[in-house]
C-alpha cells in the first residue's frame, strides 16, 4: 500500500512505524529489474557472513539474514518510475 502512495505522490515517503523496518527504493523503469541485485551485491560484498546479526548491518543485510521471520514486498509504478517498499521484522523481534 505504501508503494502505491509513493507512486501517487511521486516521491519517497519514510516509514514512521516502529512495528516493521524497511528498505525503500525507486528507479526509472528499465533498470528496476536490477534493484534487488544492486542491493544484494552491496550487502553481500560488504559483509560475506550475512547470517550473523549485528547493529552495524545495513537494512538489506538484515533482510537477508536467516533470523528474519516476516518479509513483505510491494511494488508500484507511475509514469516512468518504479517504487519498491520492502518491510521486515526489526532487530528487537
C-alpha positions as CSV (number, residue, x, y, z in Angstrom):
1,X,0.0,0.0,0.0
2,X,2.8,2.4,0.8
3,X,4.4,1.8,-2.6
4,X,1.1,2.9,-4.2
5,X,1.0,6.1,-2.0
6,X,4.6,6.9,-3.0
7,X,3.7,6.3,-6.7
8,X,0.7,8.7,-6.4
9,X,2.8,11.4,-4.8
10,X,5.8,10.6,-6.9
11,X,8.3,10.7,-4.0
12,X,9.8,8.5,-1.4
13,X,7.9,8.7,1.9
14,X,9.7,7.5,5.1
15,X,8.2,4.8,7.3
16,X,7.3,6.2,10.7
17,X,6.0,2.9,12.1
18,X,8.2,1.2,14.7
19,X,6.5,-2.2,14.1
20,X,8.4,-3.1,11.0
21,X,11.6,-1.8,9.4
22,X,12.0,-1.4,5.7
23,X,14.0,-0.7,2.6
24,X,12.5,1.8,0.2
25,X,13.9,2.4,-3.3
26,X,12.8,4.0,-6.5
27,X,14.2,3.9,-10.0
28,X,13.4,4.6,-13.6
29,X,11.8,1.8,-15.5
30,X,14.2,-0.3,-17.4
31,X,16.7,-0.6,-14.5
32,X,14.1,-1.6,-12.0
33,X,14.8,-5.3,-12.5
34,X,18.3,-4.7,-11.3
35,X,17.3,-3.0,-8.0
36,X,17.4,-6.2,-5.9
37,X,20.6,-7.3,-7.5
38,X,22.3,-3.9,-6.7
39,X,21.1,-4.1,-3.1
40,X,22.1,-7.7,-2.7
41,X,25.6,-7.2,-4.2
42,X,26.1,-4.1,-2.0
43,X,25.2,-6.1,1.2
44,X,27.0,-9.3,0.2
45,X,30.3,-7.8,-0.8
46,X,30.4,-5.6,2.2
47,X,30.0,-8.5,4.6
48,X,30.0,-12.0,3.3
49,X,29.0,-13.5,6.7
50,X,25.4,-12.3,6.2
51,X,23.8,-14.6,8.8
52,X,25.4,-13.0,11.8
53,X,23.3,-10.2,13.1
54,X,24.9,-7.0,14.4
55,X,23.7,-3.4,14.9
56,X,26.2,-2.3,12.2
57,X,24.5,-4.3,9.4
58,X,22.6,-2.4,6.7
59,X,18.9,-3.0,6.4
60,X,19.3,-5.2,3.4
61,X,21.9,-7.3,5.1
62,X,19.4,-7.9,8.0
63,X,16.7,-8.5,5.4
64,X,18.7,-11.5,4.0
65,X,19.5,-12.9,7.4
66,X,18.1,-16.3,8.4
67,X,16.7,-14.7,11.5
68,X,14.0,-12.7,9.6
69,X,10.5,-14.0,10.3
70,X,8.3,-11.9,8.0
71,X,9.1,-10.1,4.8
72,X,6.6,-8.1,2.8
73,X,7.3,-6.6,-0.7
74,X,5.2,-4.1,-2.5
75,X,5.9,-2.6,-6.0
76,X,4.1,0.2,-7.8
77,X,4.8,2.4,-10.7
78,X,3.7,5.7,-12.1
79,X,4.9,7.2,-15.4
80,X,8.4,6.0,-15.8
81,X,9.3,5.5,-12.1
82,X,9.1,2.2,-10.1
83,X,8.7,2.3,-6.3
84,X,9.6,-0.7,-4.1
85,X,8.8,-1.0,-0.4
86,X,10.2,-4.0,1.5
87,X,9.2,-4.4,5.1
88,X,10.7,-6.8,7.6
89,X,10.9,-7.6,11.3
90,X,13.1,-5.2,13.3
91,X,16.2,-6.2,15.3
92,X,14.2,-6.5,18.5
93,X,11.9,-9.3,17.3
